[in-house]
Amino acid sequence: MLYLLNKNLSLKAKGLLSIMLHLQDGAVLADIDTVKHYSKESRIKLTDTFSELQSHGYLILTRNKDGNLEVAALIDNEIKE
């Protein structure tokens, strides 16, 4: 949970990553539309938060066959810059 100490991440990004890590073995939070069901945030804000996490190295995003963003990998163990 060292990502919680990363001053470069917004609280939204830390919260989203916490939820995704907590639920990764149960619920599938692989794409923005699925995450939107758990949040009041708009799709645009969620896209920005996913992009923030990717830019800091906490996840890898890809596009599915419909062109929507989805999580290809989730990384949680280090403070990334």
N, C-alpha and C positions, 0 to 999 in steps of 0.2 A: 504494500500500500504506500510505497514511497511517492507515488504520483501525487498524493494529497499534499505533499510538501513542496511541490514544484510551483514556484512563484510565477512562472511564465504561463500557467494554465488558468483559465477563467474558472469561476465556481461552477458554471454550467457544464464545462467540459469535465471537471472533476466529478460532478454528480452523475453525468451520463456514463462516464467510464466506470464509476462505482456500481451503478445499476447493471451495466452490461457484464461486468466481471462477476457480480453476485448471481446473475441469472443465466450465465453462459452455459451451464450444464442442464438447465431446465428449459426455460422459455428461449425461443430463438429470436434474438434481436439483431438479425443480420442486415436489415435494411431500414431506411428512414421511415417508410410507411408503417412498418411494424412498430418501431419505436414511438411513432406519433400516437398510437393507441394508448401508450403509457404516459403521455405528456400533454400539457395544454399548449406547448410551443408550436409555432407554425412550422411548416415544412422547410421554409427558407432558413429559419433560425436553427433548426435541427441540422440542416445541410451545413451551415456555417460551423456548428459545434463539431460535427463529424470531421470536417476539413481541418479544424483547429487541432483535434486529436491526431489526425494524420500528419499534419505539419510538424508536430512535436514528437512523432515516432511512436505513438501509442496504439495505432491501428493502421491497417493497410486497407484502402478502399479500392474496389473494382466496380465496373458497371456490369449489370446483368444483361440478359438478352433483350430486355425491354428498355435498356439504357438508364435504368435507375441505379443509384449508388447502393452498394452493399459491402458489408465488412468481410474481407478475405482472411484477416488475421488480427488477433487482439494480443497486445503485449502489455504487461502490467508490472514488471518487477523493478524497474530502474527509474530514476529521475532522468528524463530526456531533455535535451536542450533544443 
